[in-house]
């Protein structure tokens, strides 16, 4: 094994070391006065209570799934019971990544509040440091886990098997077992994202409807019983949920590229594994440049743009990764490569990586345009708020639907151009390039909920207006970066799903998905329906939990005298319990749909149709889920983000038809309704779409050897087994001449052997 392989987990270790340094720095910052620390303690305790309740349920799921995977690994040649171990490690690493983000976020929030008493620059430094810990923790664990497991499985299944080939069944088996790591990560991500989304939006909607609309008190007023649950929700949904989400995306993207890289016969200096090794090295280098880029996120004056500072850090990490990728690709790959009939060069691979990075950046820019304050889409919703709640809803829906156009064109263009450069490997490596700076993307994303919590603590603590003004500045930018991050996540999910789909086709031994076949077309329609029922369940769960929250808040206002006069403390824990129980209960069914649907189609239709394999039918299902899910995710994320910032625009005042409108006006109340509708869009069902897309594709890849056509696994490198590669077999065959004659019951072919020289095949 070439020593360069061992460099991959080293990158992850470096990231974790830097993460611990940043985390220690945050802990040393001033946490403010006692009342602030008490409120922060409520938030931290609520967040940890949710994680413990969620982990309890997920532990049962993980044990059952691991047992089934271990059994299935014994039934086919290209898998192993060790896939269960890989699955458990992926699940644990994903959970730990969410835990790291949660812990640091609940420490950084109150310290950001205290820093905001000094300056905006100090507040940004603390909040972004918290986001950086999250980003580096997620990316670092992913690189360590994936890199280390690959080294182990490569050693077991390839290097220790005499005559095994990098391009043959041995490597296919190693990567199939490694896919368990991705399945574990995505499974936890699904439940974390859906459960966290239900939690945060149940609390948010309940707090808004009773607190702001009915009682007329500020959003984070300490008198609102749901305000602690609301702030807890920012952590469990936007921090732990997003962290697990991007952890899964990161791993799935790299894995899909590695699976396709196995099909490339590479005459390189690294034993032929350069196409497999490349995505891991790109991820590791991107991790290092994300650390460097984090130092560029700074401001000096109160009037400096926070968004500009974040953009500088983001673009610097992207540009450095592009430059490094050029040299890495040139060093690793030979001049000529081929996959499934498409020939390309190492330079073509670099251009595919470049396209992936550009697509990711463009998706973030377009999403920012549709969700940022002061831009045409959000301003259109503000204007329509002046005529009531209904027109606000109409405006938000319109913006969300319109916002799918440009991202879809960019995404489709990225797929076409990356394919034109390096075939399906180009599409996969483009996705890997896009995800290379995940640590920076997640740092920018996670700083938002930290700032949101900081503003809530400032409001509940009664700090001066200038403190809340600074945290609101950070929070407003955080709303935009959160929306941009979700746009980035859905784009990466689309490219990753396509790469996983291509890998599935290869392992399942099918050449194409024929839509002329009725079973395939039927599966396509059912697949397109899945994101709709998934979204319906997620949004309905928020609605039911929010109803329970509203009733509890009303009860406390009614039955606990003195709350509104600050003479009594609300029962915050009751609201935290409502959100926790609802999220755990309601996340099961959506999760089951994502996990079981591919299994039901893959095994349920096996052998049912003579001319259509279950693998082909499952391919139709995946295509439907991917296209429908991407559009649903874009629509919901952007509509929700635009509604949110339309509401926030009223806090500073907006001009509508020559008249200034502020908080408390009828137009503002209409915007609150829109924001309430948009909450489950942007924080529950919308972000869950990218996990749904990837998870169904990964499950399909896992079961592909079990439903492979005629039990044969596609081996595009030109070999069907490693043994046949190591021991050439000579076959003597004679040319034949066919004569036909009829019998009374059947047609029989008579073979007449001609005396011609034998042809030797190897």
C-alpha positions in Angstrom: 0.0 0.0 0.0 1.4 3.4 -1.0 2.2 5.7 1.9 0.1 8.5 0.4 -3.0 6.6 1.5 -2.1 7.1 5.1 -2.1 10.9 4.6 -5.9 11.0 4.4 -6.7 10.3 8.1 -3.8 12.6 9.0 -5.7 15.5 7.5 -8.6 14.7 9.7 -6.4 14.5 12.8 -5.0 18.0 12.0 -8.5 19.3 11.7 -9.5 17.9 15.1 -6.5 19.3 16.8 -7.3 22.8 15.4 -11.0 22.2 16.5 -9.9 21.5 20.1 -7.8 24.6 20.1 -10.7 26.7 18.9 -13.1 25.1 21.4 -10.7 25.8 24.3 -10.5 29.4 23.2 -14.3 29.7 23.3 -14.4 28.2 26.8 -12.0 30.9 28.0 -14.3 33.8 26.8 -16.4 35.7 29.3 -19.9 34.0 29.7 -21.5 37.2 31.1 -23.5 37.7 34.3 -25.2 35.0 36.3 -28.7 35.5 34.8 -27.2 35.1 31.3 -25.5 31.9 32.3 -28.6 30.5 33.9 -30.6 31.0 30.7 -27.8 29.5 28.6 -27.9 26.5 31.0 -31.6 26.0 30.3 -30.8 25.9 26.6 -27.9 23.5 27.0 -29.8 21.2 29.3 -32.8 21.1 26.9 -30.5 20.4 23.9 -28.7 17.5 25.7 -32.1 16.1 26.9 -33.2 15.9 23.3 -30.0 14.3 22.1 -30.2 11.6 24.8 -33.9 10.8 24.0 -33.0 10.7 20.3 -29.9 8.5 20.8 -32.0 6.0 22.8 -34.3 5.4 19.9 -31.6 5.4 17.3 -29.6 2.9 19.4 -32.4 0.3 18.9 -32.5 1.1 15.2 -28.8 0.8 14.8 -28.6 -2.6 16.5 -31.4 -4.0 14.4 -30.0 -2.6 11.2 -26.5 -3.9 12.0 -27.8 -7.4 12.6 -29.6 -7.4 9.3 -26.6 -6.0 7.5 -24.3 -8.6 9.0 -26.6 -11.4 7.9 -27.0 -9.9 4.4 -23.2 -9.7 4.1 -23.0 -13.5 4.3 -25.3 -14.0 1.3 -23.3 -12.5 -1.6 -19.7 -12.7 -2.7 -19.2 -9.0 -2.9 -20.2 -8.2 0.7 -19.2 -9.2 4.2 -20.5 -9.3 7.8 -18.0 -6.5 8.5 -20.4 -4.1 6.7 -22.3 -4.1 10.0 -19.2 -2.8 11.8 -18.7 -0.2 9.2 -22.4 0.9 9.6 -22.1 1.2 13.4 -18.9 3.3 13.1 -20.6 5.6 10.6 -23.6 6.0 12.9 -21.5 6.7 15.9 -19.3 9.2 14.1 -22.3 11.0 12.8 -23.8 11.2 16.2 -20.5 12.4 17.7 -20.3 15.1 15.0 -23.7 16.4 16.0 -22.8 16.3 19.7 -19.6 18.3 19.1 -21.6 21.0 17.3 -24.3 21.0 20.0 -21.8 21.4 22.9 -19.8 24.2 21.3 -23.0 26.0 20.1 -24.5 26.0 23.6 -21.2 27.4 25.0 -20.6 30.0 22.2 -24.1 31.5 22.3 -23.9 33.2 25.7 -20.3 34.2 25.1 -21.4 35.8 21.8 -24.0 37.7 23.7 -21.4 39.0 26.2 -19.0 39.8 23.3 -21.7 41.8 21.7 -21.6 44.1 24.7 -18.1 45.1 23.5 -18.3 45.2 19.7 -19.8 43.6 16.6 -16.3 42.4 15.6 -15.8 40.5 18.9 -19.3 39.0 18.6 -18.5 37.8 15.1 -15.2 36.3 16.2 -16.8 34.3 19.0 -19.9 33.1 17.0 -17.8 32.2 13.9 -15.3 30.3 16.1 -18.2 28.2 17.4 -19.2 27.5 13.8 -15.6 26.6 12.9 -15.5 24.0 15.6 -18.6 22.5 14.2 -17.3 22.5 10.6 -13.9 21.0 11.5 -15.4 18.4 13.8 -17.8 17.1 11.1 -15.3 17.2 8.3 -12.4 15.9 10.4 -14.4 12.9 11.7 -15.6 12.1 8.2 -12.1 12.1 6.8 -10.6 10.1 9.7 -13.4 7.5 9.5 -13.5 7.0 5.8 -9.8 7.1 5.3 -9.0 4.7 8.2 -11.7 2.2 7.2 -10.5 2.3 3.6 -7.0 1.4 4.7 -8.3 -1.5 6.8 -10.6 -2.9 4.1 -8.1 -2.4 1.3 -5.6 -4.4 3.4 -8.1 -7.2 4.2 -9.8 -7.7 0.9 -7.2 -6.6 -1.7 -3.6 -6.7 -0.5 -4.0 -9.9 1.5 -5.7 -11.8 -1.3 -3.3 -13.4 -3.8 -3.9 -12.2 -7.3 -6.6 -9.6 -6.3 -7.0 -6.6 -8.6 -7.7 -3.0 -7.8 -10.3 -3.1 -10.5 -11.9 -6.4 -9.7 -14.3 -8.0 -7.3 -11.9 -7.7 -4.4 -12.0 -3.9 -4.5 -15.7 -4.0 -5.2 -16.1 -5.9 -2.0 -13.9 -3.5 0.0 -16.0 -0.5 -1.2 -19.3 -2.3 -0.6 -18.3 -2.9 3.0 -17.1 0.7 3.2 -20.6 1.8 2.0 -21.9 0.7 5.4 -20.1 3.7 6.9 -22.0 6.0 4.6 -25.3 4.2 5.3 -24.8 4.6 9.1 -23.9 8.3 8.7 -26.9 9.1 6.4 -29.4 7.1 8.6 -28.4 9.1 11.7 -28.5 12.3 9.6 -32.1 11.6 8.5 -33.4 11.2 12.0 -31.3 14.0 13.3 -32.5 16.4 10.6 -36.2 15.4 10.7 -36.4 15.1 14.4 -34.4 18.3 15.0 -36.5 20.1 12.4 -39.8 19.0 14.1 -38.4 20.0 17.5 -37.3 23.5 16.5 -40.3 24.4 14.4 -42.9 23.2 16.9 -41.3 25.4 19.5 -40.8 28.3 17.1 -44.4 28.3 15.7 -45.9 27.9 19.2 -43.8 30.8 20.5 -44.6 33.0 17.6 -48.4 32.4 17.5 -49.0 32.9 21.2 -46.2 35.2 22.1 -45.9 37.6 19.3 -49.3 37.5 17.7 -51.6 36.9 20.7 -49.7 38.4 23.6 -47.8 41.1 21.6 -44.5 40.4 23.4 -41.1 40.2 21.6 -39.9 37.0 20.0 -37.5 36.0 22.7 -39.2 37.5 25.7 -38.4 35.7 28.9 -42.1 35.7 29.8 -42.9 33.3 26.9 -42.8 29.7 28.2 -41.8 28.4 24.7 -38.8 30.7 24.3 -36.3 28.3 25.8 -37.6 25.4 23.7 -37.3 27.7 20.7 -33.7 28.5 21.4 -33.0 24.8 22.1 -34.5 24.1 18.7 -32.0 26.3 17.0 -29.3 24.0 18.3 -30.9 20.6 17.7 -32.2 21.5 14.2 -29.8 24.0 12.7 -26.6 22.8 14.4 -26.8 19.1 15.3 -29.2 18.3 12.4 -27.2 20.3 9.8 -23.9 18.8 11.1 -25.2 15.2 10.7 -26.6 16.1 7.3 -23.4 17.5 5.8 -21.4 14.7 7.5 -23.5 12.3 5.5 -23.2 14.3 2.3 -19.4 14.5 2.7 -19.0 10.8 3.1 -21.5 9.7 0.4 -19.9 12.0 -2.1 -16.4 10.6 -1.5 -17.7 7.0 -1.5 -19.6 7.4 -4.8 -16.5 8.7 -6.5 -14.4 5.9 -5.1 -16.9 3.3 -6.3 -16.7 4.7 -9.9 -13.0 5.1 -9.6 -12.7 1.4 -9.2 -13.9 1.0 -12.8 -11.0 3.0 -14.2 -7.8 1.1 -15.1 -5.2 3.6 -14.1 -1.5 3.2 -15.1 -0.3 5.3 -12.1 2.5 5.1 -9.6 0.2 4.2 -6.7 -0.8 0.6 -7.6 -3.7 1.7 -9.8 -5.7 3.2 -6.9 -5.2 6.9 -7.9 -8.8 7.4 -9.1 -10.1 5.9 -5.8 -7.6 7.8 -3.7 -8.2 11.2 -5.4 -11.6 12.2 -3.8 -10.2 11.4 -0.3 -7.2 13.6 -0.9 -9.2 16.4 -2.3 -11.4 16.3 0.8 -8.4 16.4 3.0 -6.8 19.3 1.3 -10.1 21.2 1.3 -10.2 20.6 5.0 -6.8 22.3 5.5 -7.7 25.2 3.3 -11.0 25.7 5.2 -8.9 26.2 8.3 -6.8 28.8 6.5 -9.9 30.5 5.1 -11.4 30.8 8.6 -8.6 33.3 9.5 -10.0 35.7 6.8 -13.4 36.0 8.4 -13.0 39.2 10.4 -14.3 42.8 10.6 -12.8 45.9 12.3 -15.6 48.5 12.5 -19.3 48.4 13.5 -20.3 49.4 10.0 -18.3 46.6 8.3 -20.3 44.0 6.4 -20.5 40.6 8.2 -21.7 39.0 5.0 -18.6 40.3 3.1 -16.3 38.9 5.7 -17.9 35.5 5.5 -17.7 35.6 1.7 -14.0 36.4 1.8 -13.3 33.4 4.0 -15.5 31.1 1.8 -14.0 32.2 -1.5 -10.4 32.1 -0.2 -10.9 28.4 0.8 -12.5 27.6 -2.6 -9.7 29.3 -4.6 -6.9 27.7 -2.6 -8.6 24.3 -3.1 -8.9 24.8 -6.8 -5.2 25.7 -7.1 -4.2 22.7 -5.0 -6.5 20.3 -7.0 -4.7 21.1 -10.2 -1.4 19.9 -8.8 -2.8 16.9 -7.0 -4.7 15.6 -10.0 -1.6 16.1 -12.2 0.6 14.2 -9.6 -1.8 11.3 -9.1 -3.5 10.5 -12.4 -1.9 9.3 -15.7 -2.6 11.2 -18.9 -5.1 8.8 -20.3 -8.1 7.2 -18.5 -11.4 5.6 -19.4 -14.7 4.8 -17.8 -17.6 3.1 -19.5 -16.4 4.0 -23.0 -15.6 7.6 -22.2 -11.9 8.5 -22.5 -10.4 11.5 -20.7 -7.2 13.0 -19.3 -6.1 14.1 -15.9 -6.6 17.7 -16.9 -10.2 16.8 -17.7 -10.6 15.6 -14.2 -9.3 18.9 -12.8 -11.9 20.8 -14.9 -14.6 18.6 -13.5 -13.5 19.4 -10.0 -13.4 23.1 -10.9 -17.0 22.9 -12.3 -18.1 21.3 -9.0 -16.7 24.1 -6.9 -18.2 26.7 -9.2 -21.6 25.0 -9.1 -21.5 25.0 -5.3 -20.6 28.7 -5.2 -23.2 29.7 -7.7 -25.9 27.7 -5.8 -25.1 29.7 -2.7 -25.1 33.0 -4.5 -28.4 32.4 -6.2 -30.0 31.2 -2.9 -28.6 34.3 -1.2 -30.3 36.5 -3.8 -33.7 34.9 -3.3 -33.5 35.0 0.5 -31.5 38.0 1.5 -33.0 41.2 2.9 -33.0 44.2 0.5 -33.2 42.0 -2.7 -36.1 42.0 -5.1 -37.7 38.6 -4.0 -37.9 39.5 -0.3 -39.0 43.0 -1.1 -41.8 41.6 -3.2 -43.1 39.6 -0.2 -42.8 42.7 2.0 -45.0 44.8 -0.4 -47.6 42.0 -0.5 -47.7 41.9 3.3 -49.4 45.3 3.2 -52.6 43.8 1.8 -52.9 41.0 4.3 -51.9 37.5 5.3 -53.2 35.8 2.1 -51.1 37.9 -0.3 -48.0 37.4 1.9 -48.5 33.6 1.5 -49.1 34.0 -2.2 -45.9 36.1 -2.6 -43.8 33.6 -0.6 -45.0 30.6 -2.6 -44.3 32.5 -5.9 -40.8 33.3 -4.8 -40.1 29.8 -3.8 -41.3 28.3 -7.1 -39.4 30.9 -9.1 -36.2 30.2 -7.1 -36.0 26.7 -8.6 -35.3 27.9 -12.1 -31.7 29.2 -12.0 -30.4 26.6 -9.5 -31.8 23.8 -11.7 -30.2 25.3 -14.8 -26.9 25.7 -13.0 -27.1 22.2 -11.6 -28.0 20.6 -15.0 -25.2 22.6 -16.7 -22.7 21.3 -14.1 -23.8 17.7 -14.6 -23.6 18.0 -18.4 -20.2 19.8 -18.5 -18.6 17.6 -15.8 -19.8 14.5 -17.7 -18.4 15.9 -21.0 -15.0 16.2 -19.4 -14.7 12.9 -17.6 -17.8 10.9 -18.0 -19.6 9.7 -14.8 -16.4 9.9 -12.9 -16.4 13.6 -13.8 -19.8 14.1 -12.3 -18.8 12.3 -9.1 -15.5 14.1 -8.7 -17.4 17.4 -9.4 -19.5 16.6 -6.4 -16.4 15.8 -4.4 -14.9 19.1 -5.4 -18.0 20.9 -4.3 -17.9 19.2 -0.9 -14.2 19.8 -0.4 -14.7 23.0 1.5 -17.6 21.5 3.7 -15.8 22.6 6.9 -16.0 26.2 5.8 -19.5 25.9 4.5 -20.7 24.4 7.8 -18.8 27.0 9.8 -20.6 29.7 8.0 -23.9 27.9 8.4 -23.5 27.0 12.1 -22.6 30.6 13.2 -26.2 31.6 12.3 -28.0 29.7 15.0 -25.3 30.6 17.5 -26.0 34.3 16.8 -29.7 33.6 16.9 -29.3 32.1 20.4 -27.1 35.0 21.4 -29.9 37.5 20.5 -32.4 35.4 22.4 -30.3 35.5 25.5 -29.8 39.3 25.1 -33.5 39.8 24.9 -34.3 37.5 27.8 -31.6 39.1 30.0 -32.8 42.7 29.2 -29.5 43.8 27.9 -29.1 47.3 26.2 -30.6 47.8 22.8 -27.2 48.1 21.2 -26.3 44.6 22.2 -29.5 43.2 20.6 -28.8 45.3 17.5 -25.4 43.6 17.1 -26.8 40.1 17.6 -29.7 40.9 15.2 -27.1 42.0 12.6 -25.4 38.6 12.9 -28.7 36.8 13.0 -29.9 38.4 9.8 -26.8 37.4 8.0 -27.1 34.0 9.6 -30.6 33.5 8.1 -29.2 34.2 4.6 -26.1 32.0 5.1 -28.4 29.2 6.5 -30.5 29.4 3.3 -27.4 29.5 1.2 -26.0 26.5 3.1 -29.2 24.5 2.4 -28.9 25.4 -1.3 -25.4 24.2 -1.3 -26.5 21.0 0.5 -29.3 20.2 -2.0 -26.9 20.8 -4.9 -24.3 18.5 -3.5 -27.1 15.9 -2.8 -28.2 16.0 -6.5 -24.6 15.4 -7.8 -24.0 12.8 -5.1 -27.2 11.0 -5.9 -26.3 10.9 -9.6 -22.9 9.5 -8.7 -24.4 6.9 -6.4 -27.0 6.1 -9.1 -24.2 5.4 -11.6 -22.4 3.3 -9.0 -25.6 1.3 -8.4 -26.1 0.7 -12.1 -22.6 -0.7 -12.3 -22.9 -3.0 -9.3 -26.4 -4.2 -10.2 -25.1 -5.2 -13.7 -27.7 -3.2 -15.7 -26.8 -1.0 -18.7 -29.7 1.4 -18.8 -33.1 2.4 -17.4 -35.7 1.9 -20.1 -38.6 4.2 -19.5 -40.6 2.5 -22.3 -41.0 -0.4 -19.9 -44.2 0.1 -17.9 -42.8 -1.1 -14.5 -39.9 1.3 -14.8 -42.2 4.2 -15.7 -44.6 3.3 -12.8 -41.6 3.3 -10.4 -40.5 6.7 -11.7 -43.9 8.2 -10.8 -44.0 6.6 -7.4 -40.4 7.9 -6.8 -41.5 11.4 -7.7 -44.3 11.1 -5.2 -42.1 10.0 -2.3 -40.8 13.6 -1.5 -44.3 14.9 -1.4 -45.6 12.3 1.2 -42.3 12.7 3.1 -42.8 16.5 3.2 -46.4 16.1 4.2 -45.6 13.9 7.1 -42.8 16.3 8.3 -45.0 19.4 8.0 -48.0 17.7 9.6 -45.8 16.7 12.5 -44.7 20.3 13.1 -48.4 21.3 12.9 -49.5 18.8 15.5 -46.6 19.5 17.8 -47.2 23.3 17.4 -50.8 22.8 18.4 -49.7 21.1 21.6 -47.2 23.9 22.2 -49.8 26.7 21.7 -52.2 25.1 24.1 -49.4 24.7 26.7 -48.3 28.3 26.4 -51.9 29.6 26.6 -52.4 27.4 29.7 -49.4 28.9 31.4 -50.4 32.4 30.6 -53.9 31.6 32.0 -53.0 29.5 35.1 -49.7 31.0 36.3 -50.4 34.5 37.6 -47.7 37.1 37.4 -45.9 35.8 34.2 -46.8 38.9 32.2 -45.7 41.2 35.1 -42.3 39.4 35.5 -43.4 38.2 38.9 -43.5 34.5 38.1 -41.2 32.2 36.1 -42.8 30.2 33.3 -42.5 26.4 33.3 -39.9 26.2 30.4 -39.3 22.5 30.9 -42.9 21.6 30.0 -42.5 23.2 26.5 -39.1 21.5 26.1 -40.7 18.1 26.9 -43.5 18.7 24.3 -41.0 19.4 21.5 -38.8 16.5 22.5 -41.6 13.9 22.7 -43.2 15.1 19.5 -40.0 15.1 17.5 -39.0 11.6 18.6 -42.5 10.2 18.0 -43.0 11.8 14.6 -39.6 11.2 13.0 -40.1 7.4 12.8 -42.5 7.2 9.8 -40.6 9.6 7.4 -37.4 7.8 8.3 -39.0 4.4 7.6 -40.2 5.6 4.2 -36.7 6.6 3.2 -35.1 3.4 4.4 -37.7 0.8 3.4 -38.9 2.0 0.0 -35.8 1.0 -2.0 -35.7 -2.3 -0.2 -39.3 -3.1 -1.0 -38.9 -2.2 -4.7 -35.5 -4.0 -5.0 -36.6 -7.3 -3.4 -40.4 -7.0 -4.0 -40.1 -7.0 -7.8 -37.3 -9.5 -8.1 -38.2 -12.0 -10.7 -41.8 -10.6 -11.2 -41.3 -9.4 -14.8 -39.6 -11.5 -17.4 -38.1 -8.5 -19.4 -37.6 -6.1 -16.5 -35.3 -6.7 -13.6 -36.0 -5.3 -10.1 -32.7 -3.4 -10.3 -34.1 -1.5 -13.3 -37.4 -0.8 -11.6 -35.5 0.4 -8.5 -33.4 2.7 -10.8 -36.7 4.3 -12.0 -37.7 4.8 -8.4 -34.4 6.5 -7.6 -34.6 8.8 -10.6 -38.1 10.0 -9.6 -37.0 10.6 -6.0 -33.9 12.5 -7.0 -35.6 14.9 -9.5 -38.7 15.6 -7.4 -36.7 15.8 -4.2 -34.2 18.3 -5.5 -37.0 20.7 -6.8 -39.0 20.3 -3.6 -35.9 21.0 -1.5 -35.1 24.2 -3.4 -38.6 25.4 -3.4 -39.2 24.9 0.4 -35.8 26.1 1.5 -35.9 29.4 -0.5 -39.6 30.1 0.2 -39.0 29.7 3.9 -35.9 31.8 3.9 -37.5 34.6 2.0 -40.5 34.6 4.3 -38.2 34.7 7.4 -36.2 37.7 6.2 -39.3 39.5 5.0 -40.5 39.4 8.6 -37.2 40.5 10.0 -37.1 43.5 7.6 -40.0 45.0 9.6 -37.8 45.1 12.7 -35.7 48.0 11.3 -38.7 49.4 9.3 -39.6 49.1 5.7 -41.2 51.6 3.3 -44.4 50.4 1.5 -46.1 52.7 -0.9 -44.4 55.7 0.7 -45.3 54.8 4.3 -42.9 53.3 6.9 -44.1 50.1 8.5 -42.6 48.7 11.7 -43.1 45.8 14.2 -46.6 45.6 15.4 -48.2 46.9 12.2 -50.8 44.9 10.3 -48.3 44.3 7.5 -45.8 42.9 10.1 -48.5 40.6 11.5 -49.0 39.3 8.0 -45.3 38.7 7.6 -45.3 36.7 10.9 -47.9 34.4 9.4 -45.8 33.9 6.3 -42.7 33.2 8.5 -44.7 30.7 10.5 -45.8 28.8 7.4 -42.2 29.0 6.1 -40.7 27.6 9.3 -41.3 23.9 8.6 -40.5 24.5 4.9 -37.0 25.8 5.5 -36.1 23.9 8.7 -37.9 20.6 8.6 -39.1 19.2 5.3 -36.9 21.2 2.9 -33.5 20.3 4.4 -34.6 16.7 4.7 -35.0 16.3 1.0 -31.3 16.1 0.4 -30.9 13.3 3.0 -33.9 11.5 1.5 -32.3 11.6 -2.0 -28.9 10.4 -0.8 -30.2 7.8 1.7 -32.4 6.0 -0.8 -29.5 5.9 -3.3 -27.1 4.5 -0.6 -29.6 1.8 0.4 -30.0 0.9 -3.3 -26.2 0.6 -3.6 -26.0 -1.6 -0.5 -28.6 -4.0 -1.8 -27.4 -3.9 -5.4 -25.3 -7.1 -5.1 -28.4 -8.9 -3.9 -30.5 -8.0 -6.9 -27.8 -7.9 -9.5 -28.9 -9.1 -12.9 -28.3 -12.9 -13.2 -26.2 -12.5 -10.1 -23.4 -10.8 -12.1 -21.8 -7.6 -10.9 -20.8 -5.2 -13.5 -17.1 -4.8 -13.8 -16.3 -2.1 -16.3 -12.7 -2.6 -16.0 -13.1 -5.7 -18.1 -12.8 -8.4 -15.4 -15.5 -10.4 -13.7 -13.3 -11.9 -11.0 -9.9 -11.5 -9.5 -9.1 -15.2 -9.8 -9.6 -15.1 -13.6 -7.3 -12.1 -13.7 -4.5 -13.8 -11.8 -4.8 -17.2 -13.5 -5.4 -16.9 -17.3 -7.5 -19.7 -18.6 -7.1 -21.0 -22.2 -10.3 -21.9 -24.0 -10.2 -23.8 -27.3 -13.3 -23.2 -29.4 -14.0 -24.2 -33.0 -15.9 -22.2 -35.5 -19.1 -24.0 -36.3 -21.6 -24.2 -39.0 -25.2 -24.4 -38.2 -27.8 -26.6 -39.9 -31.4 -26.7 -39.0 -34.0 -29.3 -39.3 -37.5 -29.9 -37.9 -38.9 -32.7 -35.8 -42.5 -33.4 -35.1 -42.5 -31.6 -31.7 -39.7 -29.1 -31.7 -37.1 -27.3 -33.6 -33.6 -28.7 -33.0 -30.4 -27.0 -33.9 -27.7 -29.4 -35.2 -24.2 -28.2 -34.8 -21.7 -29.4 -37.4 -18.1 -28.9 -36.4 -15.9 -27.7 -39.2 -12.2 -28.7 -39.3 -10.7 -25.3 -38.8 -7.8 -24.2 -36.6 -8.6 -23.5 -33.0 -8.7 -20.0 -31.7 -7.0 -19.3 -28.4 -8.6 -16.8 -26.0 -7.3 -15.6 -22.7 
